[in-house]
Amino acid sequence: MSPFRADLLAGKVALVTGGATGLGLEVAGLLGAHGARVAICSRKEPNLEAAVAQLRGDGVDAIFHVCDVRRPDEVAATVEKVVEQFGRLDIVVNNAAGNFPAPISGLSANGFKAVVDIDLLGTYNVSKAAYESWLHQHGGAIVNISAAIQYRGMALQAHVVSAKAGVDALSRACAIEWGADGVRVNVVAPGAMAGTEGVARIAGEDLQAMPHIPLQRAGTTTEVAQAVLFLASDAASYVTGAIVVVDGGGWLTSGESAPRST
Ligand code: COA
């Protein structure tokens, strides 16, 4: 049972990148459940087909486009098609991200670049295309999915913390430049979410004991998606350039041991 009104996003159109799986699909479903028509994009068509079937089964008016957010041409075509098919664009959620654990010494320049390109350049590409093709004339809300690990740093995640710190900074810059056009740009910074690919890649499935998290547990994708819904909605009409950390308070403390030299 959602704590938000069911018609909170009635009449709105949302684009969610990386919307076929994990948090992205949860966000797409939650925005759709509150009245938005939803477009999702990712690189993998089979995942997109399955996700759209699921969303439609839940009563959401959903479409998909295959798109690698690293490619400005594909991004521009996707945004154009969404506007063409749905007639407008109100909400953009930059959720697409790449992640794998690797020590700095085991990370190639290309490996570092791959994650920065997906997370940071991808957020730039999609935000810019959406702004130029629609939002600058009509206003809207952009919500960028960041992380909380960059606030302290994290072993095996140098590429990711670098990319996510960039997403935070880019979001503030966009908020400043586009505020006068009625475009709000905010960040949701999730902590560990049970059952997501990202957490499985970094932490394995060992999320049972999380004593360093003040709220004493991993979060759920629904709890993170609710913050996205708030920021995307008119309930956040005076909120821009903000970072909403949704991590149970976890980044404030640290359960991580420093790696030892071997
Ligand atoms: N450790 C070290 N380097 C790695 C790696 C790992 N586990 N996985 C990928 N890389 C490196 C590759 O070696 C390559 O560098 P190289 O050319 O110097 O060898 C570089 O990253 C790009 O890899 P590639 O597989 O060609 O990139 P891609 O664009 O197809 O994949 C990734 C993107 C790298 C992010 C990949 O991990 C991925 O597709 N992940 C799935 C999505 C995901 O991460 N979801 C979780 C979201 S939180």
Residues whose N, C-alpha, C, O or C-beta is under 5 A from the ligand:
A	BS01	COA	A97 G98 N99 F100 P101 A102 G106 S108 N110 G111 A114 E197 G198
